[in-house]
Amino acid sequence: MPFPVAPRNRRTMFGLANPDRFMRFTRPLTPVLWGLAVVLLAVGTWLSFTAPADYQQGDTVRIMFTHVPAATLGLGAYAALGVSSFFALVFRHPLADAAARAAALPGAVLTGLALVTGSLWGQPMWGTWWVWDARLTSVLVLFLFYLGYMALRASIDDEAKAGRAAAVLGLVGLINLPIVKFSVDWWNTLHQPASLLRAGGTSLDPAYLTPLLTMMAAYGMLFGAIWLTSIRTEVRRRRVLTLRARAAQEA
């Protein structure tokens, strides 16, 4: 899906879906997100290491400050990928296709990090590195959807066909998101139930809640910064390809 090199005064009903408008809007926003991510990561890391050890889990409780944000943003990144895929497939909008593509790699990294930290956290708690638990298995499936999306795009030379095929896979993967979220409620699992967002309020002590929320905000800013940077890079890449193709036709 190449990007047309549109005139600056071109209007569209989709607002920021206009690539020119998107680039102008995100140019000052992107460095702000990077700055916030760095500050929040520094503060969150300090809070994580100064939080008291848990009376049951000891210092291993600190893994939560990496595991929970990574898992949450892994889900959020796939939601962004899936919604972008919908707009790319239905409206054939190249910016939506670029947004879906840009969300895949950071989402896969976050989900992979959630799997690794979950394994590190589970071993001292459960006595094993891995079990085919509903939550763990559904997160692994999410990770495989990310890998499948990227592999499918890379396996097709025609970018338009690759984008459409990957968009279909991205939409199918959305089915897994509620399974990941509610797996601890629908099945008997080793994984603990929700302790942050639940009826009746959080069960976390403020000593752990503050660093956790800080790290979640940091990961959110970091994903936003990486996502926007990747989209902007993809817009430029496709525009260069469009200009090259146009120059070749005129030659």
N, C-alpha and C positions, 0 to 999 in steps of 0.2 A: 504494500500500500504506500505509494509515494506521496509526498506532500506537495500540493501545488504551491507555487510561490505567489501568494495572494497579495493584492495591493493593500496598503495600510488602512484604507478607509472602507474595506469590505466588512459588511455586517453579517451576523449570523444569529439565528434564534437560539443557538446553544451557548452564547456568551463566551466563556473561556474555552469552549471546544474549538474556537477559532485558533489555529496555531500561532498566528501573529500576536493575538491578544494574550494567549497563554504565555508566550515567551516574554512579553513585556511585563505581565503581572508577576511571574515567578522569578524574574531577574533579581529584584531586591529581596524577595521572600526567601530564596534558597540559602543565601549566606546567614540570614537570621536563624533559620532552622539549624544550620550547622553549628552556629555559636551557642544556641540554647542546648543542643545535644551535648556539646563538649562540657558546658558548665554543669548541666544536670548529671551527666555521667560522673564527673569529678565529685560532686556533692553526694550523689547516690552511693558511689564506691566508698567514700569516707564513712557515711552513715552505716553502710553494710558491715564494715569491719569494726565499727565501734558499738554495734548492737550487742546486747548481752547474749551469751550462749543459752540455748534452750535447756530446760531442766531434763527433758527426755532425749532430745536429738543432739545436744551439745553444739559444737561449732558447725556441724553439718547443716544446721538450719540456714546458714548463710548462702547455701546453694540456691535457696528459694529466691533470693534477690536477683539471680540470673535466670533461673529456670522459668519462673512464672511470667516475667515480661517477655522472654523469648517465645514461650508457648502462646501467649496472648497475641503478640504481634505476628506470629506465624499464621494464626487464624485470620487476623485482620488483613494481612497482606494478601492472603488467598481470596478473601472477600473482595478486596480491591481488584485483584486479577479477574475474578469472575464477573463482577459488575462491568468492568472495562471490556471484557470479552463479549458481554451481551450487547453493548453499544457498538462495538466493532462489527459484530456479526449481523445485527439487525439494521443499523444505520450506515454500515460500511464507512465509519469515520476513522481516518488514519491516526488521529491523535489518541483515540480510545485504544486502538491496536498497539500503539507505542506505549501507552500506560500499562496495558496488560503485560506486554513483554518486559517492561522495566520492573514490574513487581515480582517477577518470577524468581530471579536469582537472590535478592535479599530475603524474600519469603522462604526460599529453600534453606538458606543459611540459618535463619532464625529457627525454623522447624528442626533442622539438624542439631542446632545448639540445644534446643529443648529436649530432644531425644538423648543426647549425650549427658547433659546435666541431670536429666531425670534418672538415667542409669546410675550415675555417680551418687545421686541422692538415695536411690532405691536400694542399692547394695547394702549399706549399713542398716537401713530400716527394715528391709524385707529379707535380707540374707541372700539375695540373688541380683545379678545385673539386669536380667530381663525376664519378664513373664508375658505370656500372650493374654494380657489383661485387655479389657475392652477399650480403656482410655489409651493405653500404650499402642495397641494395634491400630486404632483409628488415627492416631497421630502419625504412625509409620505410613499408613495409607495416604495421608495428606502429603507427607514428604515424597512419596512415590508419584503422586499427581504432579507435584512441582517438577520432579525429574522428567516425567513423561511429557509434560508441556514443553520443557526446554529441548528435549531430545526430538520431539515431533517437529518443532520449528526448525531445528538445525538439519533435519533429514530431508526437507523439501527445498529445492533450489528456488522455486518461484515464491517470492515473499508474500504475494497476495494469497496464493493457495495455502501457504504455510500458516499465515495468520488466521484464515478461516478454519482450517483443520484444528489448530491449537485452540481457537476460541470455543469450538464445540467441546473439546476435552476440558477446557477451563470451566465451562458451564456444568458439565457432568460432575466435576469435582465439588461443586457447591453443595451437592447432596451430602457430602461427608462432614460439612461444618457443624450442623446440628448434632450429628452422631458424636463428634468429638466433644462438643460442649456438654451434652446431656448423657454421655455414656456412663458417668458415675451415678446417675439417678435411675437410668433404665436397667442397668445390670449390676449384679454383685461384683465389685471390683476391689483389688488391693489398693488402688489409688484412692487417696482421701477425697471426700466430697468438697464442693466449693466452700472456701472459707472467707473469700473477699466479697463477692457479689452473691448474696443469698438472702432469703426471706428472714427478717429479724435483724439484719445488719451483720457486719463482719464479726468474726470470732477472733480476729488477730489482736494481740496486745499492741498499743500505740508504739512500743519500742521496736516492733517489727513492721507495723503498718506504715510508718513514716518512710523508712528506707525503701520499702517495697513500692509505694506509690511514686516515690522520687525516681526509682529505677524504671518503672513503667512509663513515666513521662519522658525520661531520657531515651528509652528505646523507641517510643513513639516519635519523638523529634528526630532521632537518628534515621528511622525508616523513612519519615517524610522527606528529610534532606537527601537521602540516597535515591529515593524514588523520583523526586523532582529533578535532581541532577541527571539521572539516567534518562528520563523522558526528554529533557532538553538536549542531551547528547544525541538521542535517537532522532529527534526532529531535525537537528543539524545534519546528521548523517543522511537521512532520507532526502533532504533538500539538495545536498551535494549530488546524490545519485540522480535526482530529477534534472538538475542543471546539466550534468554530464550527458544524460540521455538526450536532452533537448539540443545540446551543442552538437552531439553526434548526428542527429537528424538534420540539422541545418548545414552541416559540413558537406 
